[in-house]
Amino acid sequence: MNKILYFSSDYQEGAHPNIIQTLVKTNLESTPGYGLDPYTDSACDRIRKACNCPEAQVELMVGGTQTNATCIDAILRNYEGVVSAKTGHVALHEAGAIEASGHKVLEIEAERGKMNASGLKKYLETYYADENHEHMVKPGMVYISQPTEYGTLYSKKEIEELSDVAHSYSLPLYVDGARLAYALASKENDVTLEDLAKLTDIFYIGGTKCGALFGEAIVIPDKNLVSHFLTTKKQHGGLLAKGRLLGIQFDELFKDKLYLEIGKDAVEYAKLIQDSVESSEKLSLLYRTPTNQCFIIVPNKKIDELRKHVSYGFWEKYDDDNTVIRVATSWATTEESVKELIKVLEEI
């Protein structure tokens, strides 16, 4: 095999054809800037309807790190930090973007990417029990992602429990939904957009990894939660002059329930890849995931051969002799490429 199979991430392709076609069709239209155009209005209305939250504030931004940094900075006071699982994206893979905005990421233990309510409660109890806590960074909000950095899912019950603990300490609960389409498409998922709107204080719907060229849609169920959000957005470089480019994309993603369907193939293909690895005598899974990310333990002696055929993501060293790699499917992954990947994995 001469060509490289690209499975290192779920944002390597362009955008869903419906988006491209509409962008081309509307290319020479003149519309107001900064999201004051009719396409953005329509997209926000569709998102409110999908969340069954007609009064929600909906804000569109370009990328995930920018969205996390902006939302967290908008919520927190200057002496507060955000509580996250040690494996959370804001803790591991955002190059200190949260800290760069003046807020500390307060890390707690996680299991397969997930924090649990009892761990969160213990952390908060310990903080307030410390007689010196006024000299410490104050927990100001709670961050989780759905799905997690490890491809796992929070159940509705788990989010309810986290929400109860966070709110008992008057902490907003924030959900990073960079890969939310793959969570919604999973057969193991029982959390809807409507649930997120009821149980959380702010969350975002990922577009960049879920069929858009770029873009994330922030949903704030209580529109009075954050004052002057647009100002904070602009301070973080997130106020796009040609805002309709975001509006058009989310208008298409939420037309005819496309966003709820777009992740289904990716989840099914990830299942096929994991099934194949589980039947292999040479490879094994770190664990099964119900979404679009697969974590495969590969002997170090096989890595160079695999790299000739597959673009994958390094995840972590498993032990001295083995490495965990990540392969990710996407909305645009083809059955043919999955079959080729499985063949490579069987033959290395």
N, C-alpha and C positions, 0 to 999 in steps of 0.2 A: 504494500500500500504506500503510495507516494504522498497523498494529501494528508494534511493535518485535520483531525477532528476537533472542533472547538467546543469544549465543555467546561471551560474555566470559570464562566460566570453566566448570569442570565440577562445580561444587557449588552450582548455583542452584536445583535442584529439591529436593524433600523426600527421601523414602526409598523403596526398593523396596516394593511392596504387601505382600509377605510379612512384612516388618518391621513395617509399620504395623498389619497385622492382628493380629500376635502381641502387640505393645505394647498394643493395645486389649483383646485377650482377657485379658491378664494384669494389666491396670491396677490392679485392686483386690486383687490378691494381696499378702500380707505376706511379705516375705523378709528375710533378714539383709542388712545394708549392706556397703559397701566391697568389693564383689566376692566376698563369701562366700556367694553364693546359688547354687542349682543350675543356673541358666541360664548363669552365668559359668563354672562348672565344666565344663558341657557344651561351651561355646564353646571353652574352652582345650583340651579333649580333642580336639575336631574339628580345631583348628588344628595340634596336635601330630601328629595322624594325617596331615593333608594335607602336612605337612613331613617326614613319616617320621622324626620326632625325638621319641620318647616321653618323654625326660627333660627336654625343654626347659622353661625358665621362660617363661610367657606372661603378659604384663601388658597391661591395657587402659587406654587414656587417651582424652582427649576430642578433642584437635586436633593437627595436625602440628607447629606451632611449639613447642607445649608438649612434645610427644614428643621432638623433636630436642634442645631445651634440657635436658630431664630426662635423656635417655640420655647425652648428651655430658658433662653435669656428673657423672653417676654413674660414668662411666668414667675421666675425667681427674683427675689430681692438680692442686693449685691453681697449679702453675707450668707446666702443660702446655697446649698448644693443639691444635686439630683441623685436619688438613690437608684442604683442599677445593679443587676446581676454582674458578677465579675466578668462574665462572658458576653455582656451586652455590647452592642455595636458602638455605643457612645464611649464605652470603657476601653474597647480594644482597637477598633479599626477606623477611628475618625481623627487620628493624628493630633489629639489634644484639642479638637475644635471647641469642645465645651469649656475646657480650662482656659483656652485663649480668650473666651468671652468673659472670664472672671469668675467662673463657677466651677466648683470641684465636683467630680463624679465620686459619689460615695458608694463603694462597692460592697456587695454582700454575696454570700455563697449561692451557688446555683447548681441544679442537677440537670444535665443535658440542656443547658441554656435557659432553664426556667428558675425564677425565684419562686418561693412559696409564701403563703400568707403567714405561717407561723415564724418563718425566718425573718420576714419583714417586721412582724410585731416584736420579735425579740430584739432586733436591731434598734427599733425606735424606743422600746422600753429601756434598753441599756443606755442609749443616748440621754434620755431624760433623767435616768437614775444617777448619772454622773454629775456630781455637785459642781463640776467645772464646765458643764456643757455650754454656758454662755461664752466661754473662750474657744469654742469649737465651731466648725462649719455646721450650720443648722440644716437638717433635712427639710427641703422646701417642696419637693415633688417626687413622684415615683415614676420611673421609666421601665417599660417592658416593650417587647416587640412581638408581633404576631404575623408570621411564624417567628421563632427565635433565630438567633445566629446559628444555631445548630439544627435548624430545619424542623424543630419540634413545635407542637401546638399547645397553647393554653386552652383548656376546656372552658365552657361558660361558667361552670361552678368555680373553677380556679380564679377566673377574672372577678367573679362576684366576691370571692373571699379577699382577694387583693384590694378590691375597691372598698370593701367594708373596713379593712385595716387602715388603708390610706386615709379614707374620709373620717375615720374616728380620730385621726390626728390632724384633720383639716389640711391634708396634703392632696393636691390634684394628682390624678392618675393619667399618665400620658402613654399612648401606644404608638410605636413606630410601625407603620404598615408598609414598609418598602416592598415587601413581597406578599402583600395582603391577598392579591388575586390567587396565589397558589394555596394559601390557607383556605380561602372561601371555596376553592375547587376540590379540596380534599374530602374524601368520604368519611374521614375520621373527625372532621370539624363540626362543631355544633354552635359556633359563634357567628352571628350575622352582623351586618353593618348596623342594623337597628339595635342589636345588643350593645355594640361598642358605643353607640350614641347615648344609650341609657346608663351604662356602667362606668364610662370614662369621662374625663373632663376635656380632653383634647386628644385627637388621634389624626393620623394622616393615611391617605389612600395612595399607595405607590403607583406611579406611572412608568418611571424610567425602566424598571425591571419587569414591567407588566404590560408591554405593548405600545407604549408611547416612545417618541424620540427622546423625550426628556419630560420631567414634570412630576410633581407630587401635589395632592389636594389635601389641605389641612381642614379638618372639621372641628369646630368648637361649638358643641351643643348649646351651651349657654353663651349667647353672643355678648353678654356683659362681663364675661370672665376676664378678658384682657382689654385694657383700654389702649387706644392708639397703636393697634397692631401694625397698621400700614407703616407707621414711622419706624417701628422696630424692624420690620421687613426691609425697608429701604436701607437702614443702617447696616444690615447684613448683606447688602447687595442682591436682595431677592426680589426687588420690585422691577419686573421686566417691562421695559418701555413698550415692546411689541407683545403686550399681554395676550392678545388674541391667539398667538401661537400656542399658548397653554390652554386657553379656553376651547379652541377647536379640538384639541386632542382629548380633553376630558369630556367634551360634548359627545364625541364619537364613542369613547369608551363606555359611557353610560347610556348610550342609545341602544334600545332593544336588548338591554341586560348583557351587553357584550363583556363587561368587566367580570361578571359572575361566571362567564363561560370560558374566558380566554386562557385560564390556567389549567384546564382539565387535561389536555394532552400532555403537558409538562409533568403533571403529577402521575399520570399513567405511565409515561415513559420512564420516570424515575423508579417506579415500582418494578418495571421490567428489568432495569439495570440492577437493582438490588436483588431481585430474584436470581439473576444470573450469577452475581457474586456469591450469594449464599450457597449456590450449588457448586462453586468452584473449590478445587483442592489446593489452589495456590494463593487465593485471596480471601479476605473476609471483610465483613462490615464492622465499623466501629459500633454502630447500632443502626437499626432501621429508622427511617424518618417517613412521615406521612405526606411530605410535600415534595418539592422539586430539587432538594439537595441530597446528594449521596456521599457518604463518608466511607472511604474504602482503605483498608490497611494493605499496603503493598510492600513486599520485601525490598529492601534497599537495592539488592542486586538486580532487581527488575526495573528500577526507576528509569535508568538510561534508555532501555529499550522502549519503555512505555512513552517516554518523552518524544521519541521519534515519530510517534503516530497520533498522540493525543495532547491537546492543550488542556491542562487541568489546573486546579488551584492547590497550592500547598496548604495544609491545615496545621499539622503538628507532628512532632516526632512521637511515635508510639512507644518505641524502645530503641535499643542500640541497633537492632537489625531491621526495623520496619518503620515506615512512614505512613501517616494518614494523609490521603489526598481527598480533595472535594471535586466531584463532577456535578455540574448543575445543568438541568434542562431548562428550557424556556418556552414561552408561548409559540416561538417560531421553530422549535426543534422538530426535525423530521423523523419519521419512522425509519427511513433508510439510514440516517446517521446513527441512530440508536442501535440498529442491528450491526452496523460496522463497528461501533464502540464495543458492543458485547463480544464480537468476534475477536477484536484486539485483546480484550481482557482475558478471553479464554485461551489465547495463544501465547501470551507473554510468558 
